[in-house]
Amino acid sequence: MTRASALKGRSGTVGSPLMGLLFVLPAIGAFALFGLWPIVHSFIISLHEWPGIGPMTFVGLKNYARMMRESLVGLAFLNNTIYSLGIILMAVIPGLILSILLVASMRGRLLFQTIFFFPRLLTQVVVALVWSWLFNPVFGLVNKLLIAIGLERFAIGWLGDPTWALPAVILAAAWTYYGFCMVIFMAALQNTDPFLYDAALIDGANGIQIFLHVTVPQIRHVLTMVIVFTLIDSFKVFDIIYLMTRGGPGDKTQIMATYIYREAFRHNYFGYAAAVSILLTVVVLAISVIIVRLRERGAET
């Protein structure tokens, strides 16, 4: 057998469907074990009443019927939606503005990029602790600054106020998002066509027109990806809200994840909590399907 025929035979063996399946089988197994099975197991639990220990009692769709009647589920979903939209407004837009400013300026770009991205590297525990100190009604820096500039009537207990607790948490969480958005947008802006900007300037376009009609169309796919990724990630939030408010005051910051935690680990309604978690999974899956469709549509255009 010649060397060429041996290489051809070896290449044919490696390229066979069975060999390809063997290569991806470990990844498929890991995904099934750590991705699919928890979802299936949660669905099984949602069909039972279970206090967390001992045997489970099959109740069918009773937990789902209860979930449809529970008004707090709707409130948690509404708070989740407000939180996600708030993150998009307070993280994606500032991230886009900062990326444009940093791409346009060469001096100190790396330094400022590092500073702005640094909050993303912190754990949510640290972020929650820092912002809880900042919003503290007694020694918090936010109230001290308001008092120092003569706005002491706005110095309130932010995390204990029913009106301002959720916006305060959104501000704290957005602090960890905008740097990530900025880095992604900077990469997209550096790949835009400079000749289009020259043509727009020759046509007499101002800065806002250039941004809307030249910059945004060139990065629209990246912009869509960042918005939907942020939406998905913010819908799964738990730690920062639980650490800062625990869903209070009076359920004003109660979201899906904290509600699931409360029903499971405080009230021992694991079956009902599993049903609510399935609803959250469906919502996140629907958003994931949307981002895949948008990316496919963007690739076709």
Secondary structure as the mmCIF struct_conf table of DSSP 4:
data_model
#
loop_
_struct_conf.conf_type_id
_struct_conf.id
_struct_conf.beg_label_comp_id
_struct_conf.beg_label_asym_id
_struct_conf.beg_label_seq_id
_struct_conf.end_label_comp_id
_struct_conf.end_label_asym_id
_struct_conf.end_label_seq_id
HELX_RH_AL_P HELX_RH_AL_P1 ARG A 3 VAL A 14
TURN_TY1_P TURN_TY1_P1 GLY A 15 GLY A 15
BEND BEND1 SER A 16 SER A 16
HELX_RH_AL_P HELX_RH_AL_P2 PRO A 17 PHE A 31
HELX_RH_PI_P HELX_RH_PI_P1 ALA A 32 LEU A 36
HELX_RH_AL_P HELX_RH_AL_P3 TRP A 37 SER A 46
TURN_TY1_P TURN_TY1_P2 LEU A 47 LEU A 47
STRN STRN1 HIS A 48 GLU A 49
BEND BEND2 GLY A 52 GLY A 54
STRN STRN2 THR A 57 PHE A 58
TURN_TY1_P TURN_TY1_P3 GLY A 60 LEU A 61
HELX_RH_AL_P HELX_RH_AL_P4 LYS A 62 ARG A 69
HELX_RH_AL_P HELX_RH_AL_P5 SER A 71 ILE A 87
HELX_RH_PI_P HELX_RH_PI_P2 ILE A 88 VAL A 92
HELX_RH_AL_P HELX_RH_AL_P6 ILE A 93 ALA A 104
TURN_TY1_P TURN_TY1_P4 ARG A 107 GLY A 108
HELX_RH_AL_P HELX_RH_AL_P7 ARG A 109 LEU A 121
BEND BEND3 LEU A 122 LEU A 122
HELX_RH_AL_P HELX_RH_AL_P8 GLN A 124 LEU A 134
TURN_TY1_P TURN_TY1_P5 PHE A 135 PHE A 135
TURN_TY1_P TURN_TY1_P6 PRO A 137 PHE A 139
HELX_RH_AL_P HELX_RH_AL_P9 LEU A 141 ALA A 148
TURN_TY1_P TURN_TY1_P7 ILE A 149 GLY A 150
HELX_RH_3T_P HELX_RH_3T_P1 GLU A 152 PHE A 154
HELX_RH_3T_P HELX_RH_3T_P2 TRP A 158 GLY A 160
TURN_TY1_P TURN_TY1_P8 PRO A 162 TRP A 164
HELX_RH_AL_P HELX_RH_AL_P10 ALA A 165 ALA A 174
TURN_TY1_P TURN_TY1_P9 TRP A 175 TYR A 177
HELX_RH_AL_P HELX_RH_AL_P11 TYR A 178 LEU A 189
TURN_TY1_P TURN_TY1_P10 GLN A 190 ASN A 191
BEND BEND4 THR A 192 THR A 192
HELX_RH_AL_P HELX_RH_AL_P12 PRO A 194 ILE A 202
TURN_TY1_P TURN_TY1_P11 ASP A 203 GLY A 204
HELX_RH_AL_P HELX_RH_AL_P13 GLY A 207 ILE A 210
HELX_RH_PI_P HELX_RH_PI_P3 PHE A 211 THR A 215
HELX_RH_AL_P HELX_RH_AL_P14 VAL A 216 GLN A 218
TURN_TY1_P TURN_TY1_P12 ILE A 219 ILE A 219
HELX_RH_AL_P HELX_RH_AL_P15 ARG A 220 PHE A 235
TURN_TY1_P TURN_TY1_P13 LYS A 236 LYS A 236
HELX_RH_AL_P HELX_RH_AL_P16 ASP A 239 MET A 244
TURN_TY1_P TURN_TY1_P14 THR A 245 GLY A 247
BEND BEND5 PRO A 249 PRO A 249
TURN_TY1_P TURN_TY1_P15 GLY A 250 THR A 253
HELX_RH_AL_P HELX_RH_AL_P17 MET A 256 TYR A 261
HELX_RH_PI_P HELX_RH_PI_P4 ARG A 262 ARG A 266
BEND BEND6 HIS A 267 HIS A 267
HELX_RH_AL_P HELX_RH_AL_P18 PHE A 270 GLU A 300
#
